[in-house]
Amino acid sequence: MTVEVAREIRAYLTKIINRLNDCVGGSRERSLAITKLQEGRMWMGMEMGNVGGEDLNAKRDKEIMESK
């Protein structure tokens, strides 16, 4: 997998998550689906770091720690 492919997949997951969040009403099942998609987006961020790109999760964690 390349960084570009991982970035593209993360973008698709973000669009799907946003679309689900825009839906009116809610259910436990939808909430669980959103959680799993968010996990997938997180893992793709870690994959980007593994294939030589920037680990977006580590970058965010570093920014949070620096702001404290």
C-alpha positions in Angstrom: 0.0 0.0 0.0 1.2 3.5 -0.7 0.7 6.7 1.3 -1.5 8.0 -1.5 -3.8 5.0 -1.3 -4.0 5.2 2.5 -4.8 8.9 2.3 -7.5 8.3 -0.3 -9.1 5.6 1.9 -9.0 7.8 4.9 -10.8 10.5 2.9 -13.5 8.1 1.8 -14.0 7.0 5.4 -14.3 10.6 6.5 -17.0 11.3 3.9 -18.9 8.2 5.0 -18.7 9.1 8.7 -19.8 12.7 7.9 -22.7 11.4 5.9 -23.8 9.1 8.7 -23.5 12.0 11.2 -25.7 14.2 9.0 -28.6 11.7 9.2 -31.5 12.7 11.3 -32.3 10.5 14.3 -30.0 7.7 15.4 -29.7 4.2 16.6 -27.3 2.1 18.5 -26.4 0.3 15.3 -25.6 3.5 13.5 -23.5 4.7 16.4 -21.5 1.4 16.4 -21.0 1.6 12.7 -19.6 5.2 13.0 -17.3 4.0 15.8 -15.9 1.2 13.7 -15.4 3.5 10.7 -13.6 5.9 12.9 -11.4 3.1 14.1 -10.7 2.2 10.5 -9.7 5.8 9.8 -7.4 5.7 12.8 -5.7 2.5 11.6 -5.2 3.9 8.1 -3.4 6.9 9.7 -1.1 4.4 11.4 -0.6 2.6 8.1 0.5 5.8 6.5 3.2 6.1 9.1 4.2 2.4 8.5 4.6 2.9 4.7 6.8 6.0 5.1 4.2 8.8 5.3 3.2 10.8 8.3 1.4 9.0 11.1 -1.5 11.4 11.5 -2.5 9.9 14.9 1.0 10.4 16.4 1.1 14.0 15.0 -2.3 14.8 16.7 -1.1 13.2 20.0 2.1 15.2 19.9 0.1 18.4 19.3 -2.2 17.7 22.2 0.7 17.0 24.6 2.5 20.2 23.5 -0.6 22.3 24.2 -0.8 21.1 27.8 
